[in-house]
Amino acid sequence: MFLSTEEFRGKHKMMGLVNATAKLMLPSDSIDEFESFDQLFDEVENELKRKAADQGADGVVGVRFQQSVANVQVAPKFLILTGYGTMIKMPD
């Protein structure tokens, strides 16, 4: 199973889209620790691979990530990372 931000130029069958989201709550005393996004990338990448493998895909191409910070008035901030791409299957 592989992930790539590029398209795959060899023979393959497109199997549809796959996405995954991870979030992390930042306590008020660590509100500016945006380097925590790094751990979210690992979670999202692993979940993309798992979901694609469950569908019988060999890889996910065109992978993109979207980062956001959710501010809630009476609660701490949340870091949110969503990843998505196209599942592909190689010919046998």
N, CA and C atoms as an extended XYZ file, in Angstrom:
276
Properties=species:S:1:pos:R:3:atomname:S:1:resname:S:1:resid:I:1 pbc="F F F"
N         0.853       -1.171        0.000 N   MET     1
C         0.000        0.000        0.000 CA  MET     1
C         0.900        1.236        0.000 C   MET     1
N         0.578        2.191       -0.871 N   PHE     2
C         1.370        3.407       -0.924 CA  PHE     2
C         0.453        4.617       -1.035 C   PHE     2
N         0.993        5.751       -0.636 N   LEU     3
C         0.337        7.050       -0.811 CA  LEU     3
C         1.263        7.912       -1.648 C   LEU     3
N         0.694        8.732       -2.515 N   SER     4
C         1.497        9.633       -3.328 CA  SER     4
C         0.727       10.926       -3.569 C   SER     4
N         1.434       12.028       -3.533 N   THR     5
C         0.805       13.308       -3.865 CA  THR     5
C         0.740       13.504       -5.374 C   THR     5
N         1.441       12.652       -6.111 N   GLU     6
C         1.460       12.719       -7.578 CA  GLU     6
C         0.440       11.739       -8.165 C   GLU     6
N         0.183       11.899       -9.446 N   GLU     7
C        -0.654       10.945      -10.167 CA  GLU     7
C         0.195        9.728      -10.528 C   GLU     7
N        -0.436        8.615      -10.831 N   PHE     8
C         0.267        7.402      -11.211 CA  PHE     8
C         0.158        7.243      -12.721 C   PHE     8
N         1.289        7.169      -13.396 N   ARG     9
C         1.302        7.149      -14.864 CA  ARG     9
C         1.205        5.742      -15.464 C   ARG     9
N         1.464        4.709      -14.688 N   GLY    10
C         1.366        3.343      -15.205 CA  GLY    10
C        -0.083        2.897      -15.326 C   GLY    10
N        -0.278        1.681      -15.853 N   LYS    11
C        -1.626        1.138      -15.979 CA  LYS    11
C        -2.234        0.943      -14.593 C   LYS    11
N        -3.469        1.360      -14.460 N   HIS    12
C        -4.187        1.197      -13.199 CA  HIS    12
C        -5.673        1.424      -13.418 C   HIS    12
N        -6.444        0.998      -12.436 N   LYS    13
C        -7.887        1.220      -12.424 CA  LYS    13
C        -8.200        2.154      -11.266 C   LYS    13
N        -8.933        3.221      -11.548 N   MET    14
C        -9.352        4.139      -10.486 CA  MET    14
C       -10.529        3.518       -9.746 C   MET    14
N       -10.464        3.571       -8.417 N   MET    15
C       -11.479        2.904       -7.603 CA  MET    15
C       -12.350        3.861       -6.804 C   MET    15
N       -12.110        5.145       -6.898 N   GLY    16
C       -12.913        6.103       -6.153 CA  GLY    16
C       -12.092        6.846       -5.118 C   GLY    16
N       -12.753        7.724       -4.447 N   LEU    17
C       -12.094        8.583       -3.451 CA  LEU    17
C       -12.069        7.930       -2.086 C   LEU    17
N       -11.094        8.343       -1.302 N   VAL    18
C       -10.998        7.923        0.088 CA  VAL    18
C       -10.587        9.152        0.896 C   VAL    18
N       -11.089        9.262        2.119 N   ASN    19
C       -10.698       10.382        2.974 CA  ASN    19
C       -10.568        9.927        4.417 C   ASN    19
N        -9.865       10.726        5.189 N   ALA    20
C        -9.684       10.444        6.615 CA  ALA    20
C        -9.455       11.763        7.337 C   ALA    20
N        -9.914       11.851        8.567 N   THR    21
C        -9.770       13.060        9.370 CA  THR    21
C        -9.283       12.684       10.762 C   THR    21
N        -8.392       13.514       11.296 N   ALA    22
C        -7.920       13.352       12.677 CA  ALA    22
C        -7.983       14.721       13.347 C   ALA    22
N        -8.194       14.699       14.646 N   LYS    23
C        -8.253       15.972       15.374 CA  LYS    23
C        -7.497       15.844       16.687 C   LYS    23
N        -7.086       16.985       17.199 N   LEU    24
C        -6.357       17.038       18.455 CA  LEU    24
C        -6.794       18.279       19.213 C   LEU    24
N        -7.200       18.084       20.471 N   MET    25
C        -7.586       19.214       21.296 CA  MET    25
C        -6.337       19.819       21.922 C   MET    25
N        -6.225       21.137       21.833 N   LEU    26
C        -5.109       21.837       22.464 CA  LEU    26
C        -5.571       22.429       23.788 C   LEU    26
N        -4.997       21.994       24.899 N   PRO    27
C        -5.346       22.606       26.180 CA  PRO    27
C        -4.985       24.095       26.168 C   PRO    27
N        -5.638       24.853       26.993 N   SER    28
C        -5.433       26.306       26.988 CA  SER    28
C        -3.991       26.698       27.284 C   SER    28
N        -3.237       25.874       28.018 N   ASP    29
C        -1.849       26.227       28.328 CA  ASP    29
C        -0.889       25.882       27.191 C   ASP    29
N        -1.363       25.205       26.144 N   SER    30
C        -0.507       24.884       25.005 CA  SER    30
C        -1.189       25.281       23.699 C   SER    30
N        -1.864       26.393       23.715 N   ILE    31
C        -2.718       26.811       22.617 CA  ILE    31
C        -1.958       27.091       21.320 C   ILE    31
N        -0.654       27.358       21.398 N   ASP    32
C         0.109       27.700       20.198 CA  ASP    32
C         1.039       26.573       19.753 C   ASP    32
N         0.802       25.369       20.147 N   GLU    33
C         1.653       24.239       19.784 CA  GLU    33
C         1.204       23.623       18.458 C   GLU    33
N         1.349       24.390       17.395 N   PHE    34
C         0.876       23.938       16.094 CA  PHE    34
C         1.764       22.861       15.490 C   PHE    34
N         2.947       22.621       16.054 N   GLU    35
C         3.773       21.507       15.584 CA  GLU    35
C         3.081       20.170       15.863 C   GLU    35
N         2.017       20.200       16.663 N   SER    36
C         1.242       18.984       16.930 CA  SER    36
C         0.571       18.449       15.669 C   SER    36
N         0.491       19.281       14.616 N   PHE    37
C        -0.054       18.803       13.347 CA  PHE    37
C         0.741       17.594       12.848 C   PHE    37
N         2.032       17.509       13.185 N   ASP    38
C         2.868       16.399       12.713 CA  ASP    38
C         2.284       15.040       13.089 C   ASP    38
N         1.826       14.883       14.321 N   GLN    39
C         1.264       13.604       14.736 CA  GLN    39
C        -0.045       13.322       14.011 C   GLN    39
N        -0.775       14.364       13.639 N   LEU    40
C        -2.023       14.161       12.919 CA  LEU    40
C        -1.773       13.619       11.515 C   LEU    40
N        -0.665       14.033       10.879 N   PHE    41
C        -0.332       13.509        9.557 CA  PHE    41
C        -0.158       11.995        9.609 C   PHE    41
N         0.546       11.497       10.616 N   ASP    42
C         0.730       10.042       10.751 CA  ASP    42
C        -0.610        9.331       10.889 C   ASP    42
N        -1.498        9.888       11.712 N   GLU    43
C        -2.808        9.270       11.919 CA  GLU    43
C        -3.613        9.235       10.625 C   GLU    43
N        -3.633       10.355        9.908 N   VAL    44
C        -4.419       10.439        8.674 CA  VAL    44
C        -3.826        9.521        7.599 C   VAL    44
N        -2.509        9.506        7.462 N   GLU    45
C        -1.876        8.630        6.476 CA  GLU    45
C        -2.211        7.163        6.757 C   GLU    45
N        -2.102        6.741        8.005 N   ASN    46
C        -2.413        5.354        8.367 CA  ASN    46
C        -3.875        5.011        8.096 C   ASN    46
N        -4.765        5.944        8.373 N   GLU    47
C        -6.191        5.702        8.148 CA  GLU    47
C        -6.510        5.643        6.652 C   GLU    47
N        -5.879        6.495        5.847 N   LEU    48
C        -6.064        6.421        4.397 CA  LEU    48
C        -5.628        5.061        3.870 C   LEU    48
N        -4.467        4.588        4.315 N   LYS    49
C        -3.965        3.286        3.890 CA  LYS    49
C        -4.908        2.164        4.310 C   LYS    49
N        -5.393        2.220        5.541 N   ARG    50
C        -6.298        1.176        6.040 CA  ARG    50
C        -7.594        1.135        5.231 C   ARG    50
N        -8.192        2.304        5.026 N   LYS    51
C        -9.456        2.359        4.281 CA  LYS    51
C        -9.269        1.882        2.845 C   LYS    51
N        -8.187        2.290        2.212 N   ALA    52
C        -7.933        1.882        0.829 CA  ALA    52
C        -7.689        0.375        0.748 C   ALA    52
N        -6.917       -0.172        1.681 N   ALA    53
C        -6.657       -1.611        1.696 CA  ALA    53
C        -7.958       -2.391        1.896 C   ALA    53
N        -8.840       -1.879        2.748 N   ASP    54
C       -10.127       -2.535        2.974 CA  ASP    54
C       -10.964       -2.601        1.697 C   ASP    54
N       -10.743       -1.669        0.777 N   GLN    55
C       -11.471       -1.634       -0.493 CA  GLN    55
C       -10.750       -2.415       -1.592 C   GLN    55
N        -9.576       -2.982       -1.264 N   GLY    56
C        -8.825       -3.753       -2.230 CA  GLY    56
C        -7.900       -2.938       -3.113 C   GLY    56
N        -7.649       -1.702       -2.741 N   ALA    57
C        -6.766       -0.830       -3.520 CA  ALA    57
C        -5.300       -1.172       -3.256 C   ALA    57
N        -4.461       -0.826       -4.223 N   ASP    58
C        -3.018       -0.997       -4.067 CA  ASP    58
C        -2.341        0.287       -3.609 C   ASP    58
N        -2.998        1.409       -3.800 N   GLY    59
C        -2.412        2.681       -3.407 CA  GLY    59
C        -3.424        3.802       -3.488 C   GLY    59
N        -2.994        4.962       -3.026 N   VAL    60
C        -3.810        6.180       -3.085 CA  VAL    60
C        -2.945        7.260       -3.712 C   VAL    60
N        -3.449        7.869       -4.787 N   VAL    61
C        -2.695        8.891       -5.503 CA  VAL    61
C        -3.417       10.234       -5.426 C   VAL    61
N        -2.676       11.281       -5.770 N   GLY    62
C        -3.260       12.621       -5.732 CA  GLY    62
C        -3.647       13.031       -4.323 C   GLY    62
N        -2.906       12.540       -3.337 N   VAL    63
C        -3.250       12.802       -1.942 CA  VAL    63
C        -3.057       14.281       -1.622 C   VAL    63
N        -4.040       14.843       -0.965 N   ARG    64
C        -4.011       16.236       -0.528 CA  ARG    64
C        -4.405       16.279        0.944 C   ARG    64
N        -3.910       17.299        1.630 N   PHE    65
C        -4.222       17.496        3.045 CA  PHE    65
C        -4.771       18.897        3.254 C   PHE    65
N        -5.720       19.003        4.162 N   GLN    66
C        -6.271       20.306        4.538 CA  GLN    66
C        -6.191       20.442        6.045 C   GLN    66
N        -5.521       21.491        6.482 N   GLN    67
C        -5.363       21.757        7.912 CA  GLN    67
C        -6.325       22.864        8.315 C   GLN    67
N        -6.863       22.747        9.512 N   SER    68
C        -7.696       23.827       10.033 CA  SER    68
C        -7.605       23.839       11.553 C   SER    68
N        -7.964       24.985       12.104 N   VAL    69
C        -8.015       25.166       13.546 CA  VAL    69
C        -9.440       25.586       13.884 C   VAL    69
N       -10.095       24.816       14.734 N   ALA    70
C       -11.464       25.129       15.148 CA  ALA    70
C       -11.407       25.863       16.478 C   ALA    70
N       -11.911       27.070       16.469 N   ASN    71
C       -11.991       27.869       17.696 CA  ASN    71
C       -13.402       27.773       18.253 C   ASN    71
N       -13.513       27.345       19.483 N   VAL    72
C       -14.802       27.260       20.152 CA  VAL    72
C       -14.746       28.228       21.323 C   VAL    72
N       -15.764       29.067       21.475 N   GLN    73
C       -15.720       30.136       22.468 CA  GLN    73
C       -15.455       29.651       23.886 C   GLN    73
N       -16.120       28.604       24.301 N   VAL    74
C       -16.002       28.182       25.698 CA  VAL    74
C       -15.124       26.948       25.867 C   VAL    74
N       -14.401       26.582       24.822 N   ALA    75
C       -13.561       25.381       24.890 CA  ALA    75
C       -12.211       25.681       24.239 C   ALA    75
N       -11.264       24.786       24.398 N   PRO    76
C        -9.961       24.986       23.762 CA  PRO    76
C       -10.046       24.841       22.242 C   PRO    76
N        -8.942       25.135       21.587 N   LYS    77
C        -8.858       24.993       20.138 CA  LYS    77
C        -8.682       23.525       19.770 C   LYS    77
N        -9.116       23.191       18.557 N   PHE    78
C        -8.900       21.869       17.994 CA  PHE    78
C        -8.107       22.013       16.706 C   PHE    78
N        -7.057       21.208       16.560 N   LEU    79
C        -6.355       21.100       15.295 CA  LEU    79
C        -7.034       19.989       14.516 C   LEU    79
N        -7.363       20.238       13.259 N   ILE    80
C        -8.056       19.247       12.443 CA  ILE    80
C        -7.283       19.076       11.145 C   ILE    80
N        -7.040       17.827       10.770 N   LEU    81
C        -6.352       17.527        9.527 CA  LEU    81
C        -7.180       16.505        8.753 C   LEU    81
N        -7.499       16.845        7.513 N   THR    82
C        -8.223       15.944        6.629 CA  THR    82
C        -7.336       15.618        5.448 C   THR    82
N        -7.278       14.355        5.089 N   GLY    83
C        -6.536       13.908        3.919 CA  GLY    83
C        -7.482       13.178        2.978 C   GLY    83
N        -7.228       13.309        1.675 N   TYR    84
C        -8.068       12.636        0.694 CA  TYR    84
C        -7.267       12.360       -0.562 C   TYR    84
N        -7.712       11.381       -1.324 N   GLY    85
C        -7.056       11.019       -2.562 CA  GLY    85
C        -7.869       10.003       -3.328 C   GLY    85
N        -7.304        9.504       -4.425 N   THR    86
C        -7.978        8.548       -5.295 CA  THR    86
C        -7.326        7.174       -5.125 C   THR    86
N        -8.157        6.186       -4.807 N   MET    87
C        -7.669        4.811       -4.678 CA  MET    87
C        -7.441        4.237       -6.081 C   MET    87
N        -6.352        3.466       -6.220 N   ILE    88
C        -6.104        2.802       -7.499 CA  ILE    88
C        -5.759        1.336       -7.276 C   ILE    88
N        -6.024        0.545       -8.325 N   LYS    89
C        -5.701       -0.880       -8.333 CA  LYS    89
C        -4.809       -1.146       -9.534 C   LYS    89
N        -3.707       -1.844       -9.318 N   MET    90
C        -2.791       -2.210      -10.413 CA  MET    90
C        -3.318       -3.464      -11.108 C   MET    90
N        -3.012       -3.612      -12.401 N   PRO    91
C        -3.415       -4.851      -13.084 CA  PRO    91
C        -2.597       -6.024      -12.551 C   PRO    91
N        -3.193       -7.193      -12.543 N   ASP    92
C        -2.488       -8.395      -12.054 CA  ASP    92
C        -1.408       -8.859      -12.993 C   ASP    92
